């Protein structure tokens, strides 16, 4: 099945099991680091309109930056998707328009660059879209940045480091000096 076409795989209800290396996924590896190859299991079939359908399961382990501390975290990535395979944007747009006109919901459409199966091309966008937004949920993480609270007078409850920048420090004084008052937002402008 090394040089199989999407169509022949779909006609045979073919299944492809493959490990995809990091160097085959340049856009994905620009976003994160793979700690192991991506395992792919893709099932192909033809739908009732003769379109090529794929259902794939993908799994790997990736290094991504924590949203709290920016330290690297190993994350298990596991996802599945179902899609139609189109071979150009025009074909994909036609399928989308037809489904809109008949009020049937079209599945996700992947536009393939060629007729021959390229597993990396098939999964790379899905991998990128499947990257987690948050990866660290450890509230006691030693790398978590400090949270500082301000009391009702606007002063920090703890001493701030001397190198800490406070961009809005003078805002309260500026507002007070310019005579702006609270609750004046509903007045009409002449």
ZADRENLO-87632 format. One record per atom (N, C-alpha, C): residue in one letter; chain; atom name; x negated, z negated, y negated. Coordinates in steps of 0.1 Angstrom, whole numbers. Atoms other than C-alpha are relative to their C-alpha. Example, Ala and Ser with C-alpha at 12.3 -4.5 7.8 and 13.67 -1.06 7.14 Angstrom:
BEGIN
('a','A','N',(-9,0,12));
('a','A','CA',(-123,-78,45));
('a','A','C',(-9,0,-12));
('s','A','N',(9,0,11));
('s','A','CA',(-137,-71,11));
('s','A','C',(8,-8,-11));
! end
This chain:
BEGIN
('x','A','N',(-8,0,12));
('x','A','CA',(0,0,0));
('x','A','C',(-9,0,-13));
('x','A','N',(10,1,12));
('x','A','CA',(-31,2,-23));
('x','A','C',(4,10,-10));
('x','A','N',(-4,-10,10));
('x','A','CA',(-19,34,-40));
('x','A','C',(14,4,1));
('x','A','N',(-14,-2,-1));
('x','A','CA',(18,31,-34));
('x','A','C',(6,2,-13));
('x','A','N',(-8,-2,13));
('x','A','CA',(42,44,-60));
('x','A','C',(11,-11,0));
('x','A','N',(-11,10,1));
('x','A','CA',(69,21,-73));
('x','A','C',(12,6,8));
('x','A','N',(-11,-6,-7));
('x','A','CA',(95,46,-59));
('x','A','C',(-1,-1,15));
('x','A','N',(2,1,-14));
('x','A','CA',(81,46,-24));
('x','A','C',(2,-14,5));
('x','A','N',(-2,14,-4));
('x','A','CA',(80,9,-23));
('x','A','C',(15,-4,0));
('x','A','N',(-14,3,1));
('x','A','CA',(116,6,-35));
('x','A','C',(8,7,11));
('x','A','N',(-7,-7,-10));
('x','A','CA',(128,32,-10));
('x','A','C',(-2,-7,14));
('x','A','N',(3,7,-12));
('x','A','CA',(112,12,18));
('x','A','C',(3,-15,0));
('x','A','N',(-2,15,3));
('x','A','CA',(123,-22,4));
('x','A','C',(-13,-7,3));
('x','A','N',(13,5,-2));
('x','A','CA',(86,-29,3));
('x','A','C',(-3,-14,-6));
('x','A','N',(5,13,5));
('x','A','CA',(69,-63,-2));
('x','A','C',(-15,1,-2));
('x','A','N',(14,0,3));
('x','A','CA',(36,-66,-19));
('x','A','C',(-5,-14,-2));
('x','A','N',(6,13,2));
('x','A','CA',(15,-98,-16));
('x','A','C',(-15,3,-4));
('x','A','N',(13,-3,5));
('x','A','CA',(-16,-98,-37));
('x','A','C',(-5,-11,-9));
('x','A','N',(6,9,9));
('x','A','CA',(-41,-120,-55));
('x','A','C',(-6,9,-12));
('x','A','N',(4,-7,12));
('x','A','CA',(-48,-108,-91));
('x','A','C',(-11,-8,-7));
('x','A','N',(12,7,6));
('x','A','CA',(-82,-117,-106));
('x','A','C',(2,-1,-15));
('x','A','N',(-1,2,15));
('x','A','CA',(-86,-129,-142));
('x','A','C',(-5,13,-8));
('x','A','N',(4,-12,7));
('x','A','CA',(-105,-97,-152));
('x','A','C',(10,11,0));
('x','A','N',(-11,-10,0));
('x','A','CA',(-74,-76,-144));
('x','A','C',(11,-4,-10));
('x','A','N',(-10,4,10));
('x','A','CA',(-54,-96,-170));
('x','A','C',(-6,-4,-13));
('x','A','N',(7,4,13));
('x','A','CA',(-73,-94,-203));
('x','A','C',(8,-6,-11));
('x','A','N',(-8,6,11));
('x','A','CA',(-44,-102,-226));
('x','A','C',(4,-14,4));
('x','A','N',(-3,13,-5));
('x','A','CA',(-34,-132,-205));
('x','A','C',(-12,-10,-1));
('x','A','N',(12,9,0));
('x','A','CA',(-69,-146,-202));
('x','A','C',(-5,-2,-15));
('x','A','N',(3,2,14));
('x','A','CA',(-73,-142,-240));
('x','A','C',(9,-12,-5));
('x','A','N',(-9,11,4));
('x','A','CA',(-44,-168,-243));
('x','A','C',(-3,-13,7));
('x','A','N',(3,12,-8));
('x','A','CA',(-56,-192,-216));
('x','A','C',(-11,4,10));
('x','A','N',(10,-2,-11));
('x','A','CA',(-82,-196,-188));
('x','A','C',(6,-2,13));
('x','A','N',(-5,2,-14));
('x','A','CA',(-73,-190,-152));
('x','A','C',(-10,-8,8));
('x','A','N',(9,8,-8));
('x','A','CA',(-87,-216,-129));
('x','A','C',(0,5,14));
('x','A','N',(-1,-7,-14));
('x','A','CA',(-77,-195,-98));
('x','A','C',(7,13,-2));
('x','A','N',(-7,-13,0));
('x','A','CA',(-65,-160,-91));
('x','A','C',(15,-2,0));
('x','A','N',(-15,0,0));
('x','A','CA',(-28,-153,-96));
('x','A','C',(5,5,13));
('x','A','N',(-7,-5,-12));
('x','A','CA',(-8,-151,-64));
('x','A','C',(13,6,-3));
('x','A','N',(-12,-8,3));
('x','A','CA',(19,-125,-65));
('x','A','C',(7,4,13));
('x','A','N',(-8,-6,-11));
('x','A','CA',(47,-117,-41));
('x','A','C',(11,8,-7));
('x','A','N',(-10,-9,7));
('x','A','CA',(68,-87,-53));
('x','A','C',(8,7,11));
('x','A','N',(-10,-7,-9));
('x','A','CA',(99,-73,-35));
('x','A','C',(6,11,-8));
('x','A','N',(-6,-12,7));
('x','A','CA',(110,-38,-44));
('x','A','C',(12,5,8));
('x','A','N',(-12,-6,-6));
('x','A','CA',(143,-21,-38));
('x','A','C',(6,10,-10));
('x','A','N',(-7,-9,9));
('x','A','CA',(166,6,-53));
('x','A','C',(14,-7,-2));
('x','A','N',(-14,5,3));
('x','A','CA',(199,-5,-70));
('x','A','C',(10,11,3));
('x','A','N',(-10,-10,-3));
('x','A','CA',(232,13,-66));
('x','A','C',(0,12,-9));
('x','A','N',(2,-11,8));
('x','A','CA',(222,36,-94));
('x','A','C',(-13,7,2));
('x','A','N',(13,-7,-4));
('x','A','CA',(189,46,-78));
('x','A','C',(-12,-5,-9));
('x','A','N',(11,5,9));
('x','A','CA',(168,25,-103));
('x','A','C',(-9,-9,9));
('x','A','N',(10,8,-7));
('x','A','CA',(137,7,-91));
('x','A','C',(1,-14,-5));
('x','A','N',(-1,14,3));
('x','A','CA',(141,-31,-90));
('x','A','C',(-11,-7,6));
('x','A','N',(10,8,-6));
('x','A','CA',(115,-57,-85));
('x','A','C',(4,-15,-2));
('x','A','N',(-2,14,1));
('x','A','CA',(118,-94,-78));
('x','A','C',(-13,-6,4));
('x','A','N',(14,5,-2));
('x','A','CA',(85,-113,-81));
('x','A','C',(-1,-15,-2));
('x','A','N',(3,15,1));
('x','A','CA',(72,-148,-76));
('x','A','C',(-15,0,-3));
('x','A','N',(14,1,5));
('x','A','CA',(39,-157,-94));
('x','A','C',(-4,-14,0));
('x','A','N',(5,14,1));
('x','A','CA',(18,-188,-91));
('x','A','C',(-15,0,-2));
('x','A','N',(14,1,3));
('x','A','CA',(-16,-199,-104));
('x','A','C',(-2,-14,-6));
('x','A','N',(4,12,8));
('x','A','CA',(-34,-228,-122));
('x','A','C',(-8,6,-12));
('x','A','N',(6,-5,13));
('x','A','CA',(-44,-223,-158));
('x','A','C',(-5,-12,-8));
('x','A','N',(5,10,10));
('x','A','CA',(-64,-242,-184));
('x','A','C',(6,4,-14));
('x','A','N',(-6,-2,14));
('x','A','CA',(-44,-245,-217));
('x','A','C',(-3,-12,-8));
('x','A','N',(2,11,10));
('x','A','CA',(-49,-266,-248));
('x','A','C',(12,-8,-1));
('x','A','N',(-11,10,2));
('x','A','CA',(-28,-297,-251));
('x','A','C',(5,2,-14));
('x','A','N',(-6,-1,13));
('x','A','CA',(-4,-295,-280));
('x','A','C',(-2,-12,-9));
('x','A','N',(2,12,7));
('x','A','CA',(-12,-330,-290));
('x','A','C',(-14,-2,-4));
('x','A','N',(14,4,2));
('x','A','CA',(-50,-334,-287));
('x','A','C',(-9,12,0));
('x','A','N',(8,-12,-1));
('x','A','CA',(-62,-298,-283));
('x','A','C',(-11,-1,11));
('x','A','N',(9,1,-12));
('x','A','CA',(-81,-309,-251));
('x','A','C',(5,10,11));
('x','A','N',(-4,-9,-11));
('x','A','CA',(-81,-285,-221));
('x','A','C',(8,-8,11));
('x','A','N',(-8,6,-10));
('x','A','CA',(-54,-294,-195));
('x','A','C',(3,11,11));
('x','A','N',(-3,-9,-12));
('x','A','CA',(-50,-278,-160));
('x','A','C',(15,-1,2));
('x','A','N',(-15,-1,-1));
('x','A','CA',(-14,-266,-157));
('x','A','C',(4,9,12));
('x','A','N',(-5,-9,-11));
('x','A','CA',(3,-253,-125));
('x','A','C',(10,10,-6));
('x','A','N',(-9,-10,5));
('x','A','CA',(20,-221,-135));
('x','A','C',(7,7,12));
('x','A','N',(-8,-5,-11));
('x','A','CA',(48,-210,-112));
('x','A','C',(13,6,-6));
('x','A','N',(-12,-6,5));
('x','A','CA',(75,-185,-121));
('x','A','C',(5,11,8));
('x','A','N',(-6,-12,-7));
('x','A','CA',(98,-158,-108));
('x','A','C',(8,8,-10));
('x','A','N',(-8,-9,8));
('x','A','CA',(115,-128,-124));
('x','A','C',(5,11,8));
('x','A','N',(-6,-12,-6));
('x','A','CA',(137,-99,-116));
('x','A','C',(1,10,-11));
('x','A','N',(0,-10,11));
('x','A','CA',(135,-66,-135));
('x','A','C',(2,14,6));
('x','A','N',(-1,-15,-3));
('x','A','CA',(142,-29,-135));
('x','A','C',(-14,6,-4));
('x','A','N',(12,-6,3));
('x','A','CA',(111,-7,-136));
('x','A','C',(3,14,-6));
('x','A','N',(-2,-13,7));
('x','A','CA',(113,22,-162));
('x','A','C',(-14,5,-2));
('x','A','N',(13,-6,1));
('x','A','CA',(85,47,-168));
('x','A','C',(-2,5,-14));
('x','A','N',(2,-2,14));
('x','A','CA',(90,52,-205));
('x','A','C',(10,-7,-9));
('x','A','N',(-9,7,9));
('x','A','CA',(107,36,-235));
('x','A','C',(13,6,-1));
('x','A','N',(-12,-7,1));
('x','A','CA',(133,63,-237));
('x','A','C',(10,-4,12));
('x','A','N',(-8,3,-12));
('x','A','CA',(145,56,-201));
('x','A','C',(5,-15,-1));
('x','A','N',(-5,14,1));
('x','A','CA',(146,18,-208));
('x','A','C',(11,-1,-11));
('x','A','N',(-10,0,10));
('x','A','CA',(166,24,-240));
('x','A','C',(13,6,5));
('x','A','N',(-12,-6,-6));
('x','A','CA',(191,46,-221));
('x','A','C',(7,-10,9));
('x','A','N',(-6,10,-9));
('x','A','CA',(196,19,-195));
('x','A','C',(6,-11,-8));
('x','A','N',(-5,11,9));
('x','A','CA',(201,-7,-222));
('x','A','C',(13,5,-7));
('x','A','N',(-12,-5,7));
('x','A','CA',(226,15,-241));
('x','A','C',(12,2,10));
('x','A','N',(-11,-1,-10));
('x','A','CA',(246,23,-209));
('x','A','C',(6,-13,4));
('x','A','N',(-5,14,-4));
('x','A','CA',(248,-14,-200));
('x','A','C',(9,-6,-11));
('x','A','N',(-8,4,11));
('x','A','CA',(261,-21,-235));
('x','A','C',(13,6,-1));
('x','A','N',(-12,-8,0));
('x','A','CA',(287,6,-233));
('x','A','C',(10,-4,11));
('x','A','N',(-9,4,-11));
('x','A','CA',(300,-6,-200));
('x','A','C',(2,-15,1));
('x','A','N',(0,14,1));
('x','A','CA',(297,-42,-210));
('x','A','C',(-5,-7,13));
('x','A','N',(7,7,-11));
('x','A','CA',(276,-49,-179));
('x','A','C',(-13,-4,-5));
('x','A','N',(13,6,4));
('x','A','CA',(245,-70,-183));
('x','A','C',(-11,7,7));
('x','A','N',(12,-6,-6));
('x','A','CA',(213,-51,-177));
('x','A','C',(-10,-11,2));
('x','A','N',(11,9,-3));
('x','A','CA',(185,-69,-161));
('x','A','C',(-12,2,-9));
('x','A','N',(13,-2,8));
('x','A','CA',(151,-73,-177));
('x','A','C',(-6,13,4));
('x','A','N',(6,-13,-3));
('x','A','CA',(133,-40,-180));
('x','A','C',(-15,-1,-3));
('x','A','N',(14,-1,2));
('x','A','CA',(96,-35,-175));
('x','A','C',(-3,15,-1));
('x','A','N',(4,-14,2));
('x','A','CA',(81,-2,-188));
('x','A','C',(-14,1,6));
('x','A','N',(13,-2,-7));
('x','A','CA',(53,8,-164));
('x','A','C',(-7,12,-6));
('x','A','N',(8,-10,6));
('x','A','CA',(25,30,-177));
('x','A','C',(-1,12,10));
('x','A','N',(2,-11,-10));
('x','A','CA',(24,52,-145));
('x','A','C',(9,-2,12));
('x','A','N',(-9,0,-12));
('x','A','CA',(42,60,-112));
('x','A','C',(-6,-9,11));
('x','A','N',(6,7,-10));
('x','A','CA',(16,42,-91));
('x','A','C',(0,-15,-3));
('x','A','N',(-1,15,2));
('x','A','CA',(19,4,-86));
('x','A','C',(-13,-5,-6));
('x','A','N',(11,8,6));
('x','A','CA',(-3,-17,-109));
('x','A','C',(5,-14,-1));
('x','A','N',(-5,13,-1));
('x','A','CA',(4,-53,-100));
('x','A','C',(-3,-8,-13));
('x','A','N',(5,8,12));
('x','A','CA',(-16,-67,-130));
('x','A','C',(9,4,-12));
('x','A','N',(-9,-5,11));
('x','A','CA',(4,-45,-154));
('x','A','C',(14,-5,1));
('x','A','N',(-13,5,-2));
('x','A','CA',(36,-55,-138));
('x','A','C',(3,-14,-4));
('x','A','N',(-2,14,2));
('x','A','CA',(31,-92,-142));
('x','A','C',(-6,-6,-13));
('x','A','N',(7,6,11));
('x','A','CA',(9,-97,-173));
('x','A','C',(9,-4,-11));
('x','A','N',(-10,4,11));
('x','A','CA',(37,-97,-199));
('x','A','C',(8,-13,4));
('x','A','N',(-8,11,-5));
('x','A','CA',(57,-121,-178));
('x','A','C',(-8,-13,0));
('x','A','N',(9,11,0));
('x','A','CA',(27,-144,-174));
('x','A','C',(-1,-6,-14));
('x','A','N',(2,4,14));
('x','A','CA',(22,-145,-212));
('x','A','C',(12,-7,-5));
('x','A','N',(-13,6,4));
('x','A','CA',(59,-152,-218));
('x','A','C',(2,-13,7));
('x','A','N',(-3,12,-8));
('x','A','CA',(58,-179,-192));
('x','A','C',(-10,-12,-4));
('x','A','N',(9,11,4));
('x','A','CA',(30,-199,-209));
('x','A','C',(8,-12,-6));
('x','A','N',(-8,12,5));
('x','A','CA',(42,-235,-216));
('x','A','C',(-3,-2,-14));
('x','A','N',(2,4,14));
('x','A','CA',(47,-247,-251));
('x','A','C',(-7,-13,-1));
('x','A','N',(6,13,0));
('x','A','CA',(38,-282,-243));
('x','A','C',(-5,-3,14));
('x','A','N',(6,3,-13));
('x','A','CA',(15,-293,-215));
('x','A','C',(-4,-14,3));
('x','A','N',(4,14,-1));
('x','A','CA',(7,-329,-221));
('x','A','C',(12,-9,-3));
('x','A','N',(-11,9,2));
('x','A','CA',(34,-356,-216));
('x','A','C',(-5,-14,2));
('x','A','N',(5,14,-1));
('x','A','CA',(11,-386,-212));
('x','A','C',(-1,-7,-13));
('x','A','N',(-1,8,13));
('x','A','CA',(21,-410,-240));
('x','A','C',(-12,-9,-2));
('x','A','N',(12,9,2));
('x','A','CA',(-10,-431,-233));
('x','A','C',(-13,7,1));
('x','A','N',(12,-8,-1));
('x','A','CA',(-34,-403,-234));
('x','A','C',(-11,-5,-10));
('x','A','N',(11,5,9));
('x','A','CA',(-68,-415,-249));
('x','A','C',(-3,10,-11));
('x','A','N',(3,-10,9));
('x','A','CA',(-71,-382,-267));
('x','A','C',(11,3,-11));
('x','A','N',(-11,-3,9));
('x','A','CA',(-38,-383,-285));
('x','A','C',(-3,-5,-15));
('x','A','N',(3,4,13));
('x','A','CA',(-41,-384,-323));
('x','A','C',(8,-12,-4));
('x','A','N',(-7,12,5));
('x','A','CA',(-32,-416,-342));
('x','A','C',(12,4,-8));
('x','A','N',(-12,-1,9));
('x','A','CA',(2,-420,-357));
('x','A','C',(0,-11,-9));
('x','A','N',(1,11,11));
('x','A','CA',(3,-439,-390));
('x','A','C',(14,0,-6));
('x','A','N',(-13,1,6));
('x','A','CA',(35,-452,-405));
('x','A','C',(-2,-5,-14));
('x','A','N',(1,4,14));
('x','A','CA',(42,-457,-442));
('x','A','C',(11,-10,-2));
('x','A','N',(-11,10,3));
('x','A','CA',(61,-487,-455));
('x','A','C',(9,5,-11));
('x','A','N',(-9,-4,10));
('x','A','CA',(89,-486,-480));
('x','A','C',(-6,3,-14));
('x','A','N',(7,-2,13));
('x','A','CA',(65,-487,-510));
('x','A','C',(-8,13,0));
('x','A','N',(8,-12,-1));
('x','A','CA',(48,-455,-498));
('x','A','C',(-14,-2,3));
('x','A','N',(14,3,-3));
('x','A','CA',(16,-472,-488));
('x','A','C',(-1,-1,15));
('x','A','N',(2,0,-14));
('x','A','CA',(1,-468,-454));
('x','A','C',(-1,-14,5));
('x','A','N',(0,13,-5));
('x','A','CA',(5,-498,-432));
('x','A','C',(-14,-4,5));
('x','A','N',(13,3,-4));
('x','A','CA',(-31,-496,-422));
('x','A','C',(-9,7,-10));
('x','A','N',(9,-6,9));
('x','A','CA',(-62,-487,-441));
('x','A','C',(-3,14,5));
('x','A','N',(4,-14,-4));
('x','A','CA',(-69,-449,-441));
('x','A','C',(-14,2,-1));
('x','A','N',(14,-3,1));
('x','A','CA',(-103,-435,-434));
('x','A','C',(-3,7,-14));
('x','A','N',(4,-6,13));
('x','A','CA',(-122,-425,-466));
('x','A','C',(0,15,0));
('x','A','N',(1,-15,0));
('x','A','CA',(-126,-389,-455));
('x','A','C',(14,7,3));
('x','A','N',(-14,-6,-2));
('x','A','CA',(-88,-384,-449));
('x','A','C',(5,6,-12));
('x','A','N',(-6,-6,11));
('x','A','CA',(-72,-360,-472));
('x','A','C',(15,-2,0));
('x','A','N',(-14,3,2));
('x','A','CA',(-38,-368,-486));
('x','A','C',(5,10,-10));
('x','A','N',(-4,-10,9));
('x','A','CA',(-24,-336,-501));
('x','A','C',(12,-3,-9));
('x','A','N',(-11,3,8));
('x','A','CA',(8,-351,-514));
('x','A','C',(-1,-14,-7));
('x','A','N',(2,14,5));
('x','A','CA',(-7,-384,-527));
('x','A','C',(5,-1,-14));
('x','A','N',(-4,1,14));
('x','A','CA',(0,-376,-564));
('x','A','C',(14,6,-3));
('x','A','N',(-13,-6,2));
('x','A','CA',(34,-360,-559));
('x','A','C',(10,-10,-6));
('x','A','N',(-10,10,5));
('x','A','CA',(55,-392,-565));
('x','A','C',(-3,-2,-15));
('x','A','N',(3,2,14));
('x','A','CA',(36,-398,-598));
('x','A','C',(3,12,-8));
('x','A','N',(-3,-12,8));
('x','A','CA',(40,-362,-609));
('x','A','C',(15,1,-2));
('x','A','N',(-14,-1,1));
('x','A','CA',(77,-363,-602));
('x','A','C',(5,-10,-11));
('x','A','N',(-4,11,9));
('x','A','CA',(80,-396,-621));
('x','A','C',(-4,3,-15));
('x','A','N',(5,-4,13));
('x','A','CA',(60,-383,-651));
('x','A','C',(8,11,-6));
('x','A','N',(-8,-11,5));
('x','A','CA',(81,-352,-654));
('x','A','C',(15,-3,-2));
('x','A','N',(-13,4,2));
('x','A','CA',(113,-371,-656));
('x','A','C',(10,5,10));
('x','A','N',(-10,-4,-10));
('x','A','CA',(129,-357,-625));
('x','A','C',(6,-12,7));
('x','A','N',(-7,11,-6));
('x','A','CA',(155,-380,-610));
('x','A','C',(6,4,13));
('x','A','N',(-7,-3,-13));
('x','A','CA',(171,-382,-576));
('x','A','C',(14,4,-3));
('x','A','N',(-14,-4,1));
('x','A','CA',(205,-366,-571));
('x','A','C',(3,9,-12));
('x','A','N',(-3,-9,11));
('x','A','CA',(202,-340,-599));
('x','A','C',(1,14,5));
('x','A','N',(0,-13,-6));
('x','A','CA',(203,-311,-574));
('x','A','C',(14,8,-2));
('x','A','N',(-13,-6,1));
('x','A','CA',(241,-304,-580));
('x','A','C',(4,4,-14));
('x','A','N',(-3,-3,13));
('x','A','CA',(239,-298,-617));
('x','A','C',(0,15,-2));
('x','A','N',(0,-14,4));
('x','A','CA',(247,-264,-632));
('x','A','C',(-11,4,-9));
('x','A','N',(11,-5,9));
('x','A','CA',(220,-244,-649));
('x','A','C',(6,8,-11));
('x','A','N',(-6,-8,11));
('x','A','CA',(229,-231,-684));
('x','A','C',(-7,13,-1));
! end
